[in-house]
């Protein structure tokens, strides 16, 4: 069990170097068996023939994070599934509790989504999704249209 500041992360083992590959850690026996991905499915030779769904990419969008979590703790949690290129935590009032995690390899990102979605951190269940820029852009455009419509309704006295 890895303690994260004032809260507890369940079912994770403490690793000295979170940036190592999952297959190496699983072979050394340093990952907990109920959360470790199968090392046979993570090997480089098997990756060439695996066809992934189109929404799978290296960038992950994480929601429902505890507000007090730090980037180092995020590296500890997400680094167990592969090398991380970047982690960005939301710091404004509207983006607190969210983060973007970018992996070096798409298969590591897939492992992280498979194993960390629904994971309990500080009595909060993580929501880990693949980042989909088109979907996010649509959502922003819809929000802008909704605000314009409300403004016009208020201007002309309609409900």
C-alpha positions in Angstrom: 0.0 0.0 0.0 1.3 3.4 -1.0 0.4 6.3 1.2 -0.4 9.5 -0.6 0.0 12.5 1.7 -3.2 12.5 3.9 -5.0 9.7 2.1 -4.4 6.1 1.1 -4.0 4.5 -2.4 -5.1 0.9 -2.3 -3.7 -2.1 -4.1 -0.5 -0.4 -5.4 3.0 -1.5 -4.3 5.8 1.0 -3.6 8.3 1.0 -6.4 11.7 2.8 -6.2 11.7 3.8 -9.9 8.2 4.3 -11.3 9.5 4.9 -14.9 10.5 1.3 -15.5 8.6 -1.0 -17.9 5.8 -3.1 -16.5 7.1 -6.3 -18.0 10.5 -5.9 -16.1 8.7 -5.1 -12.9 6.4 -8.1 -13.2 9.2 -10.4 -13.9 11.1 -9.2 -10.8 7.9 -9.7 -8.8 7.6 -6.2 -7.6 4.1 -5.5 -8.8 1.0 -6.7 -6.9 -0.5 -9.6 -8.8 -4.1 -8.4 -8.8 -3.1 -5.1 -10.5 -0.2 -6.1 -12.7 -0.9 -6.5 -16.4 0.0 -9.8 -17.9 3.6 -9.6 -19.0 3.0 -11.9 -22.0 0.6 -9.4 -23.5 3.1 -6.5 -23.0 6.1 -7.8 -24.9 7.4 -6.1 -28.0 7.0 -9.1 -30.2 3.3 -9.4 -29.6 2.5 -5.7 -30.1 3.1 -5.7 -33.8 0.0 -7.8 -34.6 -2.4 -6.2 -32.1 -5.1 -4.0 -33.6 -6.2 -1.2 -31.3 -9.6 0.6 -31.4 -9.4 4.0 -33.2 -10.0 6.0 -30.0 -6.8 4.6 -28.3 -4.0 7.1 -28.1 -1.0 8.0 -25.9 -2.8 10.9 -24.2 -5.1 10.2 -21.3 -7.7 12.4 -19.6 -8.1 11.7 -15.9 -11.1 13.0 -13.8 -12.2 12.7 -10.2 -8.7 13.2 -8.8 -8.3 14.3 -5.2 -7.5 18.1 -5.2 -4.4 17.7 -3.0 -2.6 15.1 -5.2 0.8 16.2 -6.5 2.5 15.5 -9.8 5.0 13.2 -8.1 2.2 11.1 -6.7 0.7 11.0 -10.2 4.0 9.8 -11.6 4.0 7.1 -8.9 0.5 5.9 -9.8 0.7 6.1 -13.6 4.4 5.4 -14.0 3.9 1.8 -13.1 2.4 1.2 -16.5 5.2 2.6 -18.7 7.4 5.6 -19.4 5.5 8.9 -19.1 6.3 11.9 -21.3 4.2 14.5 -19.5 1.6 15.0 -16.7 -0.4 18.1 -16.5 -2.6 18.7 -13.4 -5.5 21.1 -13.5 -4.9 24.1 -11.3 -7.7 26.6 -12.0 -11.0 26.3 -10.1 -12.7 24.7 -13.2 -10.0 22.2 -13.9 -9.1 21.0 -10.4 -9.4 17.3 -10.0 -8.4 16.6 -13.6 -5.2 15.8 -15.3 -3.7 14.9 -18.7 -1.2 12.0 -18.7 0.9 11.4 -21.9 2.8 8.2 -22.3 5.7 7.4 -24.6 4.0 4.3 -26.0 0.4 3.7 -26.9 0.3 0.2 -25.4 1.4 1.6 -22.0 -1.5 4.1 -22.2 -3.9 1.2 -23.0 -2.6 -0.7 -20.0 -3.0 2.3 -17.7 -6.6 2.8 -18.9 -7.5 -0.8 -18.4 -6.0 -1.0 -14.9 -6.6 2.4 -13.4 -10.1 3.2 -14.6 -12.2 2.9 -11.4 -9.1 2.8 -9.2 -9.7 4.1 -5.6 -7.5 7.0 -4.6 -8.3 8.9 -1.4 -11.9 7.4 -1.4 -12.4 8.7 -4.9 -12.7 6.5 -8.0 -10.6 7.6 -10.9 -12.1 8.1 -14.3 -9.4 7.4 -16.9 -10.3 8.1 -20.6 -8.5 8.5 -23.8 -8.1 12.1 -24.8 -10.3 12.9 -27.8 -9.6 16.4 -29.1 -12.6 16.4 -31.5 -15.0 15.5 -28.8 -13.6 18.2 -26.4 -13.8 20.8 -29.2 -17.4 19.8 -29.9 -18.2 20.2 -26.2 -16.6 23.7 -26.1 -18.5 24.7 -29.2 -21.8 23.5 -27.7 -21.2 25.4 -24.5 -20.5 28.5 -26.5 -23.7 28.1 -28.5 -25.7 27.5 -25.4 -24.3 30.7 -23.8 -25.1 32.7 -27.0 -28.7 31.3 -27.0 -29.2 32.2 -23.3 -27.9 35.7 -24.0 -30.3 36.1 -26.9 -33.2 34.8 -24.8 -32.4 37.3 -22.1 -32.0 40.1 -24.6 -35.4 39.5 -26.1 -37.2 38.4 -22.9 -37.8 34.8 -23.9 -37.7 31.8 -21.6 
